[in-house]
Amino acid sequence: MSVKPRILHVFPSFEVGGAQRRLVSLINRRQGRFTHSVFAMNGCYDALSLIRDVAIPKEELPRFPDKSGLSAIRACSKLIKEYTPDLLITYNWGSVEWALSNLLNKKCPSVHIQDGFGPDEQTREKLHRKLTRMIAYQACDGVVVPSHTLETIARRSWHIRSRKLHYIPNGIDVERFICPPDRALMAKLGLENDHRIIGTVAALRPEKNVGRLIEAFAQVSELYPKARLVIVGDGIGMKPLKMLTERIGLYDKVIFTGNLDKPENIVSAFEIFALSSDTEQMPLSVIEAMSAGLPIVSTDVGDVAEMVSSQNAPYVQEISAGALARNLSALLNRPESGKRIGASNQAKAKHDFSLEGMIDAYDVLFMDILAKNRK
């Protein structure tokens, strides 16, 4: 093994999302400990620009060949042999071929990180995927989950043994989100000081169901003329979501910012943070909003109800636009209550979801697995 261990991170896509931003934080904070490489199977490396130093320049990164089944597993095996990493880290279902290829012909220790499920498995796992996960993930040296919901699934569905299963909650730099908003950015987006901003931060993918949030906002916007909905993020859903706002006459009240390198520049201007997803586990965006001292209105998905403070928990309810609208309206009616809830959320974020705590946990895990495999 090299003096500085080489870690290869394999993502289905390295778009700007929660798992990708978590890795960015790990790399930027601890650049000297490991040599990191990132491989995106679909060739999307949008989040690479957030990393201050990455081992493989973007222009040299290959695209995963269009293969499936045994051909894909062989291709993964070949690529692992070419990279010769000391540790392989795979992410979610989209990288399962890599875990299987290392199982069939193990070239290095491996860790699988499962952040959640796609829209096609939001209610239950597909049987063939469940069986494949059970085989692939049991053979890994470690399996990491960021939520208690996933921890239960890993034990009961994939039968991961306790010594291999690691619950590591997501963490962020809380202090980064305790800041004033960027007034120049707000002016550029047409936001004024007296606007009551409901905001969200999400990759615009189907499972995030931002359309549900727009529908909920439509139900409250007439009652609150100064209300605005700010959507931070980008993705395949951008165009249809913009068409939706135009069709229902909200194009001047719904602002799409696209991806922002520093979401804290606008999140701190929100009055309420809203999450409308069909499926989540432990969304970073919720921790960021808590750090900024915001109340959270959310669908009841993953660990969100446990993540927020006890005062905020009643505003995490059923998966429907109606429930979101009711809770948004309740907080808009009682802004002082929202501020108290936001303060309790911020205190909980500082105590439970620190970036250093998360990074230390990953460092210990990676070094422990590398040490065991040197024996």
N, C-alpha and C positions, 0 to 999 in steps of 0.2 A: 504494500500500500504506500502511496506517495506521502511525503511529509505533511502536505496540506490535503486532507481527504477531498476527493472529487465527488460531488453529488450531482446526479442527473435527475432533474425534475421533469416528468412527462405529464403534460396536460392535454386533454382533448382540444382545448383552445386556450391561448394565452391572451384572451380579451381582457378588458378591464372589468373585473368582477371581484367578489369577496375573497375567494381562494387565491386568486392571482395577487391581489393587493396584500394579502397576508404574507405571501412569499416575498414580495417586494420589501416589506418591513423587516423580515428575517435577514434578507441579504444586505440591505442598507445598514442595518444596525450592527451586523457581525460579519463584515466583509473579510476580515483577516483570518477567520477560523477555518472556513471551508472554501473550496473552489466550486462555484455553482455553474451549472449549465441548464438551460431551459429548452425543452423540445415541445413544440405545439403540433399536434397531429394534423390539424387542418390548415397549418401555415399562417395562422393569425397570431401576430406578436405585438398587438397594440399596447399591452401593459409593459413591454420591454423598455419603453421610453421612461418609465418611472424608476427603473433600476439605475443606480449611479455607476455600477460596475458589474458587468456580467461576463462570464468566461467566453461565450461564443458571440461574435458580432452578428447582428441581424442578417446581414447579407450572406453569411456563410451557412445559415441554418437551413437544412433540407426540409422538404415537405414529405409527410408520410405517404408512401405509395398507396394507391387506391386498391386495396386488397381486403379480403375478409377470410374468416376461418383459419385453417392451417397455414395458408399463404401469408396472412397477416402476422401470425405467431412467428413464422420463420423470418419474416422481415424484421420483426422486433428483435429477435435473437441476434440477427446479423448486425443491427444497429447498436445493440448493447456491446457486442464484441468490438465494434469499431470505436465506441466511446471509451470503453474500459473504465467505467466509473467504479469508485470504491463503494458507493451506496446508490441504489435506485429508489426514487420516490415516485409513486404513481398516484394519480388523482381521479377519483370517481369512476363510473362505469366505462366511460369512453376510452380509458387506458387499460382495460382489462387484458388485452392481448399481450401487453408488456409483462404483466404479472404472471400470466400463463406461460409465456416464453421463458421467463426466468425459473419457473417451476420445473419445466421439462428439462432444461439444461442450465442449472444455476451457475451464473457467472459472477454474481456479487450478492451481498445481502440486500434486502428490499423492505421498504415500508409502504403501506398503502394508506392514503388519507381519503376518507369518505366524508364529503361535506353535505351530501343530500341526494335527492333524486330528481330526474327530469319530469316534465308534465305527464308523460305516459305511465309514470309509476307513482303519482301523487297520492293515490288511494291505497294501492297495494303493489308489492313487487311482482314482476312477471316471473313465472315459475322457472323458465330456463335461465334467466338472469340470477335468480336466487341460488340455483344450483351451481352456476358458474362462479358466482362470488364466493360461495362456500368453499369450493375447491381452490380457487386462486388466492383468496385472502388468508385461508388457514395456513397456506404454505409460506406466507410472508413472515419476516422476522418481527414485524410489528404492524398493528392496525390502529390508526388514530381517528377518533371522532370528536367533533367539537360540541356535541349536544348529548344530553341524557337520553333523548328520544332515540338517537342513532346508537347509543351505547346499548340500549335494550335490544334493538334490532340485531346488532352485531352478535350479541350473546345468544339470542333465541333463534334467529333466522340463519345466521352463518356459522354458529357454534364456535366462535372465536374464544379461545381459552383466556382466562383472566390475565395470565402472565404476558400475553401478547397484545392485549387490548388496552389502549391508553386514551383516557378522556382528557383532552387538552382544550379548554375553552378558548375561543378567540380573544385576543387582546389588542388594544390600540394605544397610541400615544394620547392619553386623555387630555393632557394640557394643550395639545395642538388645537383642540376644538373649543378651548375656552379663550375666545378672541372676538373682537368686534368684526362685523361683516365688512366686506370690501365695497365701499360706497360707489366706487367707480364702476365695479362690475354690476352692481344693482342698477345704476343709472343706464348702463349699456343694455340691460335686460328690460328696461322700462319699469322698474320697481321703485316705488316711492316710499318714504318713511312711514306714511300712514296706512300702507297696505298691510293687510292681515294675511300673512303668508303661510299656507299649508304646503309642505314640501316633502319630496321623496327622493331617494338616491337608489337607482336600480339599473342593472343591465336590462335593456328593453327586449326581453325574451318572453315567450308565451306564459311560462309559469309564474312570472312576476305579476301578470295580469294588471298592468297599470291602467288598462281600460276600465276595470272595476273602480279604480280610484277616481278616474275622470267622471264616471257615472255618479259616484257618490258626491263629488264636488258639484256636479250639476244640480243636485238636490238641495245644496246649501247656498250656492252662490247668489241666488235671487234674494235670500234673506240677509246676506252680508255683502253689500255692493263693493266694499273695499277688499273683499277676499280675493286672493290670487293663488293659483296652484303652480308650483315650480317643480319641474321634473328634471332631475340631474341624471344624465346617463345617455347611452346610445345603444343601438342594436337593431336587429331586423324589424323590430316593432315600431321604429320611429315614424315611418311614413304612414302606416295605417292609423297610428294614434293621432297624428296631426290631422289626418282626414276626419277622424272621429270628432275632434274638437271643433272643426269647421262645420261639420254636419249638424251638430247640436248647438251651434252658435256661441261657443266659448273660446274661439281662437284668440280673442284679445285678453282673455283672463287666464289662459293656460300657457305657461312659458316653458319651452324646452331649451335647456342650456347645452345639451350634448355632454360629452365627458369633460370633467374638470380635473386638472392635476391636483388642485387644492380645494376639495369640496367644502372645507371649513370656511372658505371665503363667503359662501352663501348660506350654509347650513345654520350658522349662528344668527341669520336674519329670520329664520323660520319662527313662527309662533307655535306650530304643531308639526310633528313629523308623522307621516302616514305610511303604512306598509299594507299592500293589498294583495300579497302573493297567495297563490294556491298551495305552494309548498315551500318551506324553509326549514332550516335546522337552528342555526345560531347566526343570524345575519349581522355582519360587521356594521352595516348602515344603522342598525338600531343602537349598537354600542356608541357609534359616533354621535348620534342624535342625543343619547343619554348624556354623553360627555359634554355636549353643548348646552345642557340644562333644559332639554325640551321634553314635553309630555309626548307620549307615543299613542297613536291610535292605530290598531293593527287587527288583521285577521288572526284567528287563533291557530297558528301554525308553529311546528317545531317547539323550541324552548322559549319563545318570545314572552309568554305569560310569566315564566320563571325569571327571565332576564331582567324585566322591568321591576321597579319598586312595588311594594304592596299597594301603595296609593294609586299606582298606575294600572295595576292588573285588571280592574273592572272595565277598562277601555280596550281590552284585548278580547274580542268576541268572535262570533260565528263568521264564516266565510261568505260574506254577502255585501253588496253595495249599500243596502239598507242599514246594516249595522254600522258600517263605516260612517255613513251620513249622520246617523243619530249621535255617534260619539264625537264626531267633528263639531256638530252643532252644539253639543253639550259643553265642550271646551271653549268654543267661540263665545258662548253665552256667559262663561265664567272664567275670564282671563286670569284672574288672581289665583284661582284654583289650579289652572294650568301651570302657573309659575311655581307654585308650591310642589306640584308633582314633578316638574322639571328639576327642581333643586334636589329632591329625593333621588331622582334618577341619576343625577350627576354624582352624588355621594356614593351610590351603589356601583357606578362605573369605575370610580377611583379605587374602590375597595376590591372589586371582584374581577375586573377586566383590564388589568394593566398590561402594557406591551412587554415590559421587561419580564413579568411573570410567565407570559406565554413563550417568549424567546428562550428563557432559561429552561423551560420544560422540553422544548424541541431540541435544544442543544444537548441536554442530558440524555434524551432518548437516542439521538443520532450517535453520540459518542459511545454510549453503552452498547449499541448494536455493533458498531465498528470494532470496539474492543473485544466483544465476544467472538466475532468472526476472525480475529487475528490469532485466536488460540489454536 
